[in-house]
Amino acid sequence: MLNVALMYGGYSGERDISIKSANMIAKNIDKNLYNVYLIDVQKDKWLCKDSNNNEVELLLNDFSASFNNQKINFDVAFIIIHGTPGENGLLEGYLEIKNIPHTTCSASVSMLTFNKYYCKSIVNDSKLVSLAPSVYFPFPLPYKDVIEKIEQLNFPLFIKPANSGSSVGLSKIYNINELDAALQLAWKYDKEILIEQGIKGRELTCGVFSYNDNIIALPVTEVISKKDFFDYEAKYTPGMSDEITPADISKDLSDLIQSTSKNLYKYLSCFGVVRFDYIWDGKELFFLEVNTIPGMSEASIVPVQAKIAGYSLSQLINMLIENALNRKF
C-alpha cells in the first residue's frame, strides 16, 4: 500500500480549521489503499503520527519518519494546511525540491493566488470576470496617505490582509471613522493590505477539481451570512450562516459561474481541488478570491458540493491522490 503524508496544522490563524479538515480526511480516506500518517506542521518541528498514535519528529532532510527502527518514506503528500505554510507555496516548494508528489497547486501558483492583490491582478488580465475597485498597500502607510488613496472608492469598504484566509483580519467599514481600527486589525496579520469597495449582491461559490485531464466544476453554493458579512465566525460557527447547495439561482447563472470557474482554474494553472468565490449583483459576476486549499471539515462547502455531484468524500480523496501521483512537475 502507498504511504500518504496527511499534512495539516501550520502556524496561521487557520490552524484550528486545518486540524478539523485533517480529521475529516483521515476518517474518510480509503484504508485499503493507503497507510495514512498524520503530520502536524508546526513552526519549530513537524510531528508524524502513525495509525497506532505513536508520534515521532519528521526528518526534514529526506522527508521520512522512523517508527521502531523502521524507516517510513512517503509516496504522496496530501496537504490540508490553510494559510501558511501550506496555502502560500512554502510547503509545496519544499516537497517539489524533494520530488514528493502533492495534491495542491504548484509552489509558484500557490504563492501567486495566496496574495489577494497579485491574484486579482492576474484575474483582471484574463478578462474572464469582473472585479470590484480596490487599492493596495505593499507596506503600512501613514494614515493620511491611506485616506488619499481610498478617495476613489465608495463605502462600504472591506479592509483585508493581502496574505490571509478564512476572513482572518478582515473588516467591513461604513465610514471613515471606522478606518483606523480596521487598518490596525489587518496590519496585525500582514504588512500588505487590500482595501476593496463592497459590492451588494449574493455570495456564490463553486468548487473545481481536475481528474484525468478533465476540469470538473461542482454545484454552486449560495452563502447567506447571518452577520453583516461572511466573516470567520459566520464561516465556522454552526448556525451563523446558511449554505444552500445547489444555489437557488437560474441555470444560466449557474452555468456562467461553473464555466467561469473552470476557465479561471485553467488560466491560473490550478491543481487539485480549489474553490472560487463570487458576488452576483443581479447583472454582473464579481470575483472575490480563490481558495487553493478549501476546508474539508464537516462544516465545509466543498464536501457538500461533491456529495451532491455524486462524489463521496472518499472518492474525491482518491481522485486527488491519483492525480498527484500522475503529475509531472
Backbone torsions as a table, in degrees:
resi	resn	phi	psi	omega
1	MET	NA	155.3	-179.8
2	LEU	-80.2	145.2	175.7
3	ASN	-94.4	119.9	-178.2
4	VAL	-107.8	126.1	173.0
5	ALA	-91.6	105.2	178.4
6	LEU	-88.6	102.3	-169.7
7	MET	-98.4	123.7	-174.8
8	TYR	-142.3	178.1	175.7
9	GLY	98.6	-103.6	-174.9
10	GLY	81.2	-173.0	-175.9
11	TYR	-138.4	51.0	173.5
12	SER	-122.3	-177.8	177.5
13	GLY	-68.0	-4.4	-179.2
14	GLU	-101.7	10.3	-177.6
15	ARG	-57.1	-45.6	-177.4
16	ASP	-61.6	-37.5	178.7
17	ILE	-67.6	-38.7	178.1
18	SER	-61.4	-40.9	179.3
19	ILE	-61.4	-43.7	178.8
20	LYS	-64.0	-40.4	178.1
21	SER	-63.6	-43.2	-179.2
22	ALA	-63.3	-40.8	178.7
23	ASN	-62.1	-38.4	179.7
24	MET	-67.7	-41.0	179.3
25	ILE	-68.8	-43.4	179.0
26	ALA	-59.8	-34.7	-179.9
27	LYS	-70.7	-31.8	-171.6
28	ASN	-106.5	-8.5	-180.0
29	ILE	-68.8	148.0	-176.4
30	ASP	-75.8	104.8	-177.7
31	LYS	-71.7	-13.1	175.9
32	ASN	-78.8	-16.6	-178.7
33	LEU	-107.7	-28.4	-169.7
34	TYR	-133.0	138.8	163.9
35	ASN	-88.8	118.8	-173.7
36	VAL	-102.2	128.9	175.5
37	TYR	-120.0	122.8	-180.0
38	LEU	-83.7	125.1	-179.1
39	ILE	-118.3	112.1	179.2
40	ASP	-88.6	108.3	-178.1
41	VAL	-86.2	108.5	176.6
42	GLN	-111.2	168.1	-174.3
43	LYS	-65.8	-36.9	-175.0
44	ASP	-102.9	-11.9	179.9
45	LYS	-164.3	158.2	175.4
46	TRP	-116.2	121.9	-177.1
47	LEU	-103.3	131.5	-177.4
48	CYS	-111.8	130.2	-177.6
49	LYS	-121.9	132.3	178.1
50	ASP	-91.3	-175.8	-175.4
51	SER	-67.5	-17.0	177.8
52	ASN	-96.7	11.3	-179.7
53	ASN	67.3	16.7	170.2
54	ASN	-73.0	138.4	-174.1
55	GLU	-127.9	131.7	176.9
56	VAL	-136.2	165.2	176.8
57	GLU	-83.5	133.1	179.4
58	LEU	-68.6	142.2	176.8
59	LEU	-89.8	112.3	-172.5
60	LEU	-79.8	-17.1	-178.9
61	ASN	-65.5	-31.9	179.1
62	ASP	-135.8	13.8	178.3
63	PHE	54.1	62.1	-179.7
64	SER	-140.8	169.2	176.1
65	ALA	-141.0	152.5	179.4
66	SER	-122.2	124.9	176.0
67	PHE	-121.9	120.9	-179.8
68	ASN	52.6	46.5	178.7
69	ASN	65.2	13.7	175.7
70	GLN	-107.7	122.4	-177.6
71	LYS	-81.9	132.5	177.9
72	ILE	-111.5	121.1	171.3
73	ASN	-104.3	150.9	-173.9
74	PHE	-107.9	136.2	-179.2
75	ASP	-83.6	-28.8	-176.2
76	VAL	-158.5	149.1	176.1
77	ALA	-110.9	126.2	173.9
78	PHE	-101.0	108.9	-174.3
79	ILE	-94.7	124.8	177.6
80	ILE	-134.4	42.8	177.4
81	ILE	-100.4	113.6	176.2
82	HIS	-85.3	136.1	-176.2
83	GLY	80.7	-159.4	-177.3
84	THR	-81.1	142.0	3.6
85	PRO	-99.2	13.3	-173.9
86	GLY	-86.1	-39.1	-172.4
87	GLU	-94.1	-11.1	-177.5
88	ASN	-103.1	9.1	172.0
89	GLY	94.9	-9.8	-177.6
90	LEU	-64.8	-47.5	180.0
91	LEU	-68.0	-40.1	179.0
92	GLU	-60.9	-40.3	178.8
93	GLY	-61.9	-42.2	177.7
94	TYR	-60.5	-47.9	-177.6
95	LEU	-65.4	-37.1	180.0
96	GLU	-68.6	-35.6	174.3
97	ILE	-62.9	-39.0	-179.4
98	LYS	-82.5	-1.1	179.9
99	ASN	61.4	38.5	177.4
100	ILE	-100.5	120.0	177.0
101	PRO	-60.1	143.4	177.1
102	HIS	-140.9	164.6	-167.1
103	THR	-93.0	1.9	-173.2
104	THR	-114.5	-179.1	177.0
105	CYS	-57.7	158.0	177.9
106	SER	-62.8	166.2	179.9
107	ALA	-58.1	-44.0	-176.6
108	SER	-67.3	-41.8	179.2
109	VAL	-67.8	-40.5	179.0
110	SER	-61.2	-43.7	178.8
111	MET	-61.7	-43.6	-178.6
112	LEU	-64.9	-48.6	-173.2
113	THR	-76.5	-23.7	-179.0
114	PHE	-69.4	-32.7	177.5
115	ASN	-83.5	113.2	-173.4
116	LYS	-58.8	-37.1	-178.5
117	TYR	-69.4	-49.0	-179.1
118	TYR	-63.2	-40.6	179.6
119	CYS	-61.5	-46.3	-178.8
120	LYS	-66.5	-31.1	176.8
121	SER	-63.2	-44.4	179.0
122	ILE	-68.2	-43.5	179.0
123	VAL	-61.6	-39.1	178.1
124	ASN	-61.3	-39.6	178.5
125	ASP	-65.2	-26.5	-177.3
126	SER	-69.7	-24.9	-177.1
127	LYS	62.0	20.1	-177.5
128	LEU	-86.4	-21.9	-172.7
129	VAL	-159.7	156.2	179.7
130	SER	-81.5	160.2	175.9
131	LEU	-133.5	148.1	177.6
132	ALA	-71.4	147.7	174.8
133	PRO	-59.7	143.0	-177.3
134	SER	-155.4	165.0	171.4
135	VAL	-131.7	154.7	-172.9
136	TYR	-130.2	137.7	175.2
137	PHE	-120.5	114.8	-178.9
138	PRO	-74.8	-8.7	176.9
139	PHE	-157.9	159.3	-179.0
140	PRO	-56.8	130.7	-179.8
141	LEU	-108.7	156.2	170.5
142	PRO	-57.8	146.0	-174.6
143	TYR	-54.0	-41.3	-177.4
144	LYS	-64.7	-32.4	178.0
145	ASP	-71.2	-35.6	175.9
146	VAL	-63.7	-45.1	179.2
147	ILE	-56.3	-43.8	-178.3
148	GLU	-63.8	-40.9	-175.9
149	LYS	-72.3	-29.1	-176.7
150	ILE	-91.9	4.9	179.4
151	GLU	-59.5	-28.3	-178.4
152	GLN	-77.0	-10.6	-176.1
153	LEU	-101.0	154.7	177.0
154	ASN	-107.3	142.0	175.3
155	PHE	-71.6	151.2	3.3
156	PRO	-76.3	158.1	179.4
157	LEU	-122.1	147.1	172.4
158	PHE	-105.4	126.9	178.1
159	ILE	-104.3	117.7	-171.4
160	LYS	-129.2	135.9	163.4
161	PRO	-62.3	134.2	-177.2
162	ALA	-68.3	-29.4	-177.1
163	ASN	-117.8	74.4	179.5
164	SER	-160.8	158.7	179.2
165	GLY	-132.6	-179.6	178.4
166	SER	56.5	26.3	178.8
167	SER	63.9	19.1	176.7
168	VAL	-67.0	126.4	179.3
169	GLY	78.9	8.0	-177.0
170	LEU	-90.6	138.0	175.9
171	SER	-132.2	150.3	170.8
172	LYS	-116.0	125.0	-176.8
173	ILE	-123.2	151.8	-176.0
174	TYR	-113.2	-9.2	178.8
175	ASN	-157.4	168.8	-173.6
176	ILE	-65.8	-24.3	-179.0
177	ASN	-67.1	-20.9	-178.7
178	GLU	-92.8	-4.4	-171.9
179	LEU	-65.8	-48.5	-173.0
180	ASP	-60.0	-45.0	179.8
181	ALA	-63.1	-38.7	179.4
182	ALA	-66.5	-40.0	177.2
183	LEU	-63.7	-43.7	-179.3
184	GLN	-62.5	-39.2	178.0
185	LEU	-64.6	-47.6	-178.8
186	ALA	-62.3	-41.1	-179.1
187	TRP	-69.6	-14.1	172.8
188	LYS	-66.9	-25.8	-174.0
189	TYR	-108.4	-18.5	-176.1
190	ASP	-164.9	146.7	176.3
191	LYS	-83.1	-17.0	178.6
192	GLU	-96.9	131.7	-175.1
193	ILE	-126.7	138.7	172.3
194	LEU	-116.4	126.1	174.9
195	ILE	-111.5	122.4	-170.0
196	GLU	-125.2	137.8	177.0
197	GLN	-70.0	131.4	-179.9
198	GLY	-70.6	141.4	176.2
199	ILE	-113.4	125.2	179.3
200	LYS	-81.6	125.4	-179.6
201	GLY	171.5	-163.5	-178.2
202	ARG	-97.7	134.6	179.4
203	GLU	-90.3	123.2	-175.2
204	LEU	-130.0	143.9	-175.3
205	THR	-141.5	148.0	-173.9
206	CYS	-140.2	124.0	175.0
207	GLY	-83.6	145.2	-179.6
208	VAL	-139.5	141.3	172.3
209	PHE	-147.0	164.3	179.0
210	SER	-116.0	147.5	178.3
211	TYR	-154.3	127.7	-177.9
212	ASN	51.3	43.6	177.7
213	ASP	68.5	10.2	174.4
214	ASN	-103.6	137.2	176.4
215	ILE	-97.9	122.8	-172.9
216	ILE	-115.4	123.2	176.2
217	ALA	-97.4	131.3	179.3
218	LEU	-84.8	168.1	178.1
219	PRO	-58.8	148.6	-178.6
220	VAL	-79.0	141.0	176.1
221	THR	-112.8	137.4	169.1
222	GLU	-99.1	133.0	179.1
223	VAL	-106.5	121.4	179.0
224	ILE	-118.7	103.4	-178.2
225	SER	-78.3	142.4	174.9
226	LYS	-89.3	1.3	171.4
227	LYS	-106.0	-175.3	-176.9
228	ASP	-64.2	-31.3	175.8
229	PHE	-153.6	173.1	-173.9
230	PHE	-82.2	76.3	-178.3
231	ASP	-88.6	-173.8	-176.5
232	TYR	-57.1	-44.7	-178.7
233	GLU	-63.4	-44.0	-179.6
234	ALA	-65.2	-33.4	-178.1
235	LYS	-71.1	-37.8	-167.4
236	TYR	-120.4	2.7	176.5
237	THR	-104.0	120.1	179.9
238	PRO	-54.4	134.5	177.1
239	GLY	88.0	-6.1	-178.3
240	MET	-90.5	-4.0	175.3
241	SER	-155.0	155.0	172.2
242	ASP	-107.8	130.3	178.8
243	GLU	-119.6	108.1	-171.2
244	ILE	-102.9	115.3	-179.1
245	THR	-130.8	124.9	-5.8
246	PRO	-71.8	151.9	-178.6
247	ALA	-62.6	146.4	178.3
248	ASP	-82.2	73.9	-178.9
249	ILE	-132.8	167.6	-179.8
250	SER	-67.7	158.0	177.3
251	LYS	-63.3	-36.7	179.9
252	ASP	-61.5	-43.0	179.7
253	LEU	-69.0	-40.7	177.4
254	SER	-60.3	-45.1	178.7
255	ASP	-62.1	-40.1	179.3
256	LEU	-62.2	-45.5	-178.3
257	ILE	-66.3	-42.6	-179.9
258	GLN	-66.3	-43.0	-179.5
259	SER	-68.5	-39.9	177.4
260	THR	-62.4	-41.9	-179.7
261	SER	-64.4	-42.6	178.0
262	LYS	-64.2	-40.9	-179.9
263	ASN	-67.2	-39.9	177.2
264	LEU	-66.5	-39.8	177.4
265	TYR	-55.5	-45.8	-179.7
266	LYS	-70.9	-43.3	-176.6
267	TYR	-63.6	-38.8	-179.0
268	LEU	-85.6	-0.5	-178.2
269	SER	59.0	44.0	179.6
270	CYS	-72.3	164.5	178.1
271	PHE	-147.8	154.3	-178.0
272	GLY	73.0	-157.0	179.4
273	VAL	-99.4	131.7	177.6
274	VAL	-132.3	170.8	179.0
275	ARG	-136.3	130.3	179.2
276	PHE	-103.8	132.6	-178.5
277	ASP	-111.5	138.7	-175.9
278	TYR	-138.3	164.9	165.6
279	ILE	-121.2	131.5	175.4
280	TRP	-109.0	116.1	-175.8
281	ASP	-92.3	9.7	-179.0
282	GLY	102.5	-20.0	179.6
283	LYS	-130.7	-30.5	-170.7
284	GLU	-137.8	146.6	178.3
285	LEU	-98.2	127.4	-179.8
286	PHE	-113.8	130.8	177.4
287	PHE	-76.1	131.8	174.2
288	LEU	-100.0	-59.8	180.0
289	GLU	-169.0	168.6	172.5
290	VAL	-116.5	133.8	175.5
291	ASN	-103.2	107.3	-175.3
292	THR	-80.6	-14.9	171.2
293	ILE	-132.6	78.5	-178.2
294	PRO	-69.1	157.0	-179.4
295	GLY	-61.0	147.0	177.9
296	MET	-127.0	22.7	178.0
297	SER	-79.8	176.9	179.5
298	GLU	-63.0	-24.9	-179.3
299	ALA	-92.0	3.7	-173.3
300	SER	-85.4	158.0	-173.2
301	ILE	-80.1	-46.0	-172.1
302	VAL	-60.0	-44.7	178.2
303	PRO	-58.3	-35.4	177.5
304	VAL	-67.8	-44.9	177.9
305	GLN	-59.6	-43.7	-179.2
306	ALA	-62.8	-42.7	-179.7
307	LYS	-61.5	-43.2	179.3
308	ILE	-66.3	-31.0	177.9
309	ALA	-78.5	-5.9	177.4
310	GLY	100.9	10.3	178.8
311	TYR	-108.9	122.3	172.0
312	SER	-72.1	162.3	178.7
313	LEU	-62.8	-35.5	177.6
314	SER	-62.3	-43.7	178.0
315	GLN	-62.9	-44.3	-179.5
316	LEU	-61.4	-43.4	178.5
317	ILE	-60.4	-45.3	178.6
318	ASN	-58.9	-44.0	-178.4
319	MET	-64.7	-39.9	179.3
320	LEU	-66.4	-39.6	178.9
321	ILE	-68.7	-44.1	177.2
322	GLU	-56.9	-45.2	179.2
323	ASN	-59.2	-44.0	-178.8
324	ALA	-62.8	-40.1	-178.7
325	LEU	-68.4	-27.9	-179.5
326	ASN	-92.3	2.0	-174.0
327	ARG	-78.0	146.7	175.7
328	LYS	-119.7	125.6	177.1
329	PHE	-89.9	NA	NA
